[in-house]
Amino acid sequence: MRYAITGHQGLIGTYLKKRLDKEGHECVLQIDQKEGFNVMDLMFKETQLNEQIDVFFHFAAQCKINEAIAHPILAHKNNVDGILAVLEFCRRHKIPKIVVASSSRVLSPERNPYVASKIYVEELVKAYHDCYGIEYIIVRPSTVYGPLFDETSRLINNWLTAAIKEEDLKLYGDDAKTLDFTYISDFVDGVMLTISNGWNKEYNISGKDETNLFDLANYIIWKTKSRSKIKMLTSEIAQPQKVSVDILKLEKLGYKPKIDILKGVDKMVEFYIKNPKTWKNYVDKGEQYYGK
């Protein structure tokens, strides 16, 4: 399979590309903002195409909800304009299939600019299927985490960094708040299953691991032998306080997540200890966007 990929230097894109390459697939085109290009620059890549692309994996996105709420234009430019640019590229170059990252947040009743942009992504993908015959798979990740120097300011990254530095672990909500976590290798397993088992469907992907965040924060403090405290802050705007994702459709394909949250955190701690650059210059952007 010859493929194109966006966001290949992010957490998901990095691991997905490694898996695709390991299985012998050929990367024909890759785009990541960290390399000076974003999906709106696809037109500048057209002259580089010497081979037909079989599948386009689109995983570049504005993925931080708090940033999108503080600055709605980010969700529009990156997610809304981004999916249009990718789909038009596929249409013009007769790329027959696309795999797109949406979000499990579209399943929740809360609405914010980030969720709205992901709903638009899903609907436009379906429109290009109905109008132009581009086959699709929409995957809906649920709080993906894993070892990588990730600049996205994800929750577990923030908490591990705070614990190592013996700073407060900030919890936006009460002590009953939950999230459904997915270890990165389990997420990639889910994606690979979907592309082998039928197209034009949406799949929720999670580790089937709804976790109490207060308990998780305490575990991280204990695991890192930190003297940090948990700092309780006001709940985030228009975000669910209880998250549990139904993955029955994916389980019917044989999906079985292997890494539970405690084992995953243990792997993250080991990675952080071996790679101090992951936390020494890390910035928790939460207070920047919520004004705490």
C-alpha positions as CSV (number, residue, x, y, z in Angstrom):
1,M,0.0,0.0,0.0
2,R,1.3,3.5,-0.9
3,Y,0.1,6.1,1.6
4,A,0.2,9.7,2.5
5,I,0.0,11.0,6.1
6,T,-0.4,14.3,7.9
7,G,0.7,14.9,11.5
8,H,3.4,12.2,11.3
9,Q,5.4,13.9,14.1
10,G,2.6,14.0,16.6
11,L,1.9,11.2,19.1
12,I,-0.6,9.3,17.0
13,G,1.1,10.0,13.7
14,T,4.5,9.0,14.9
15,Y,3.4,5.6,16.1
16,L,1.0,5.0,13.2
17,K,3.7,5.7,10.6
18,K,6.1,3.4,12.4
19,R,3.5,0.6,12.2
20,L,2.7,1.2,8.6
21,D,6.4,1.3,7.6
22,K,7.1,-1.8,9.7
23,E,4.4,-3.7,7.8
24,G,6.0,-2.8,4.5
25,H,3.7,0.0,3.3
26,E,5.3,2.8,1.4
27,C,5.0,6.5,2.5
28,V,4.7,8.6,-0.6
29,L,3.9,11.9,1.0
30,Q,4.1,13.2,4.6
31,I,3.1,16.6,6.0
32,D,3.6,18.0,9.5
33,Q,3.6,21.5,10.8
34,K,6.7,20.8,12.8
35,E,8.5,20.5,9.4
36,G,7.3,23.9,8.2
37,F,4.2,22.7,6.3
38,N,0.6,22.2,7.2
39,V,-2.3,20.7,5.3
40,M,-3.1,24.0,3.7
41,D,0.2,23.7,1.9
42,L,-0.7,20.5,0.1
43,M,-0.8,22.3,-3.2
44,F,2.9,22.8,-3.0
45,K,3.4,19.1,-2.7
46,E,1.6,18.1,-5.9
47,T,4.7,18.2,-8.1
48,Q,6.3,15.6,-5.8
49,L,3.7,13.0,-6.6
50,N,5.2,10.4,-8.9
51,E,3.1,7.5,-7.7
52,Q,-0.6,6.9,-7.1
53,I,-1.6,7.1,-3.4
54,D,-3.8,4.3,-2.2
55,V,-4.8,5.7,1.2
56,F,-4.5,9.1,2.8
57,F,-4.2,9.1,6.6
58,H,-5.2,12.5,8.0
59,F,-4.1,12.9,11.6
60,A,-3.0,16.6,11.7
61,A,-5.5,18.6,13.7
62,Q,-6.1,21.1,16.5
63,C,-6.6,18.6,19.3
64,K,-6.5,20.7,22.5
65,I,-10.1,21.6,23.5
66,N,-9.1,24.3,25.9
67,E,-7.1,26.1,23.1
68,A,-10.1,25.8,20.8
69,I,-12.4,27.3,23.4
70,A,-10.0,30.2,24.1
71,H,-9.3,30.8,20.4
72,P,-12.1,29.3,18.2
73,I,-10.3,30.3,15.0
74,L,-7.8,27.5,15.7
75,A,-10.4,24.8,15.4
76,H,-11.7,26.3,12.2
77,K,-8.4,26.8,10.5
78,N,-6.8,23.5,11.5
79,N,-9.8,21.1,11.5
80,V,-12.4,22.7,9.2
81,D,-10.2,24.2,6.5
82,G,-7.7,21.3,7.0
83,I,-10.2,18.6,6.1
84,L,-11.4,20.5,3.0
85,A,-7.8,20.9,1.8
86,V,-7.1,17.1,2.3
87,L,-10.3,16.0,0.7
88,E,-9.8,18.3,-2.3
89,F,-6.3,16.9,-2.7
90,C,-7.7,13.4,-2.7
91,R,-10.4,14.3,-5.2
92,R,-8.0,16.0,-7.6
93,H,-5.5,13.2,-7.4
94,K,-8.0,10.3,-7.5
95,I,-6.9,9.0,-4.1
96,P,-9.6,6.3,-3.4
97,K,-9.5,6.0,0.4
98,I,-9.0,8.2,3.4
99,V,-8.6,7.5,7.1
100,V,-9.5,10.5,9.3
101,A,-9.2,11.2,13.0
102,S,-12.3,12.7,14.6
103,S,-12.8,12.6,18.3
104,S,-14.8,10.6,20.9
105,R,-16.1,14.0,22.2
106,V,-18.6,14.1,19.3
107,L,-20.4,11.4,21.3
108,S,-21.0,13.7,24.3
109,P,-23.8,16.2,24.5
110,E,-21.5,19.1,25.3
111,R,-20.8,21.4,22.3
112,N,-17.8,23.7,21.9
113,P,-15.8,25.0,18.9
114,Y,-13.6,21.9,18.9
115,V,-16.4,19.4,18.9
116,A,-18.3,21.4,16.3
117,S,-15.2,21.3,14.0
118,K,-14.9,17.5,14.4
119,I,-18.6,17.0,13.6
120,Y,-18.0,19.1,10.4
121,V,-14.9,16.9,9.6
122,E,-17.1,13.7,9.8
123,E,-19.9,15.2,7.7
124,L,-17.6,16.5,5.0
125,V,-15.8,13.2,4.7
126,K,-19.2,11.5,4.2
127,A,-20.2,14.2,1.6
128,Y,-17.1,13.5,-0.4
129,H,-17.9,9.8,-0.3
130,D,-21.5,10.3,-1.5
131,C,-20.5,12.9,-4.2
132,Y,-17.1,11.7,-5.4
133,G,-16.8,8.1,-4.2
134,I,-13.9,8.5,-1.8
135,E,-14.1,5.6,0.7
136,Y,-13.5,6.5,4.3
137,I,-12.8,5.3,7.8
138,I,-13.5,7.8,10.6
139,V,-11.8,6.9,13.9
140,R,-12.8,8.6,17.2
141,P,-9.8,8.5,19.6
142,S,-10.4,8.8,23.4
143,T,-7.6,10.4,25.4
144,V,-4.7,8.8,23.7
145,Y,-1.4,8.9,25.6
146,G,2.1,7.3,25.4
147,P,5.8,7.8,25.6
148,L,6.9,10.7,23.3
149,F,8.3,14.2,23.6
150,D,4.8,15.6,22.9
151,E,4.3,19.4,22.8
152,T,0.5,19.1,22.8
153,S,0.2,19.5,26.6
154,R,-1.8,16.3,27.2
155,L,-3.1,15.5,30.6
156,I,-0.7,12.7,31.6
157,N,2.3,14.6,30.2
158,N,1.3,17.6,32.3
159,W,0.8,15.5,35.4
160,L,4.0,13.5,35.1
161,T,6.0,16.7,34.5
162,A,4.4,18.4,37.5
163,A,5.1,15.3,39.7
164,I,8.7,15.1,38.7
165,K,9.2,18.8,39.3
166,E,7.2,18.5,42.6
167,E,4.6,21.0,41.4
168,D,0.8,20.9,41.8
169,L,-1.1,18.4,39.6
170,K,-4.1,20.5,38.3
171,L,-7.4,18.8,38.1
172,Y,-10.2,20.8,36.4
173,G,-13.3,19.4,38.0
174,D,-14.2,17.4,41.1
175,D,-12.9,14.2,42.6
176,A,-15.5,12.2,40.7
177,K,-14.3,13.2,37.2
178,T,-13.4,10.4,34.8
179,L,-11.7,10.0,31.4
180,D,-11.5,6.9,29.1
181,F,-7.8,6.5,28.3
182,T,-6.2,4.7,25.3
183,Y,-2.5,3.7,25.2
184,I,-1.0,4.6,21.9
185,S,-0.1,1.1,20.8
186,D,-3.7,0.0,21.5
187,F,-5.0,2.9,19.4
188,V,-2.8,2.0,16.5
189,D,-3.9,-1.6,16.7
190,G,-7.5,-0.3,16.4
191,V,-6.7,1.7,13.3
192,M,-5.0,-1.2,11.6
193,L,-8.0,-3.4,12.3
194,T,-10.4,-0.9,10.8
195,I,-8.5,-0.6,7.5
196,S,-8.6,-4.4,7.1
197,N,-12.3,-4.9,7.9
198,G,-14.6,-2.8,5.7
199,W,-14.8,0.9,4.8
200,N,-17.3,3.8,5.1
201,K,-17.8,3.4,8.8
202,E,-17.0,5.2,12.0
203,Y,-15.2,3.5,14.9
204,N,-14.7,4.6,18.5
205,I,-11.3,3.6,19.8
206,S,-10.5,3.6,23.5
207,G,-8.6,1.4,26.0
208,K,-11.9,0.6,27.6
209,D,-10.4,2.1,30.6
210,E,-12.7,4.7,32.3
211,T,-10.5,6.1,35.1
212,N,-11.1,8.4,38.1
213,L,-8.8,11.3,37.6
214,F,-8.3,12.0,41.3
215,D,-7.2,8.5,41.8
216,L,-4.9,8.6,38.8
217,A,-3.3,11.8,40.0
218,N,-2.5,10.2,43.3
219,Y,-1.1,7.1,41.6
220,I,1.3,9.4,39.6
221,I,2.4,11.2,42.7
222,W,3.0,7.8,44.4
223,K,4.8,6.3,41.4
224,T,7.2,9.2,41.0
225,K,7.8,9.4,44.8
226,S,6.8,13.1,44.5
227,R,5.7,15.5,47.2
228,S,3.3,17.2,44.8
229,K,-0.3,18.0,45.8
230,I,-3.5,17.8,43.7
231,K,-4.9,21.3,43.0
232,M,-8.6,21.2,42.3
233,L,-9.8,23.9,39.8
234,T,-13.1,24.9,38.2
235,S,-14.4,22.5,35.6
236,E,-13.5,23.2,32.0
237,I,-16.1,25.0,29.8
238,A,-18.4,22.7,27.9
239,Q,-16.5,19.5,28.5
240,P,-18.0,16.3,30.0
241,Q,-17.1,15.3,33.5
242,K,-17.7,11.6,33.0
243,V,-16.3,9.9,29.9
244,S,-16.8,6.2,28.9
245,V,-16.6,5.2,25.3
246,D,-18.5,2.4,23.7
247,I,-16.1,0.3,21.5
248,L,-18.4,-2.7,20.8
249,K,-18.2,-2.2,17.0
250,L,-14.4,-2.4,17.1
251,E,-14.5,-5.3,19.6
252,K,-16.5,-7.3,17.0
253,L,-13.5,-7.0,14.7
254,G,-11.3,-8.6,17.4
255,Y,-10.0,-5.5,19.1
256,K,-8.6,-6.1,22.6
257,P,-6.7,-3.3,24.3
258,K,-3.6,-4.7,26.0
259,I,-2.3,-1.8,28.2
260,D,-4.4,-0.6,31.1
261,I,-3.9,2.9,32.5
262,L,-1.6,1.9,35.4
263,K,0.7,-0.2,33.2
264,G,0.6,2.7,30.7
265,V,1.6,5.3,33.3
266,D,4.4,3.0,34.5
267,K,5.7,3.0,30.9
268,M,5.4,6.7,30.7
269,V,7.3,7.2,34.0
270,E,10.1,5.0,32.7
271,F,10.3,7.0,29.5
272,Y,10.4,10.3,31.4
273,I,13.2,9.2,33.6
274,K,15.3,8.1,30.7
275,N,14.4,11.2,28.6
276,P,14.6,14.3,30.9
277,K,14.0,16.6,27.9
278,T,10.4,15.4,27.9
279,W,9.8,17.4,31.1
280,K,12.6,19.9,31.7
281,N,11.2,22.5,29.2
282,Y,7.6,21.3,29.1
283,V,4.8,23.9,29.4
284,D,1.4,23.2,30.9
285,K,-0.9,25.4,28.8
286,G,-4.0,24.8,31.0
287,E,-3.9,28.0,33.1
288,Q,-3.0,30.0,30.0
289,Y,-6.4,29.2,28.4
290,Y,-8.5,29.0,31.5
291,G,-7.0,32.0,33.2
292,K,-6.5,30.3,36.6
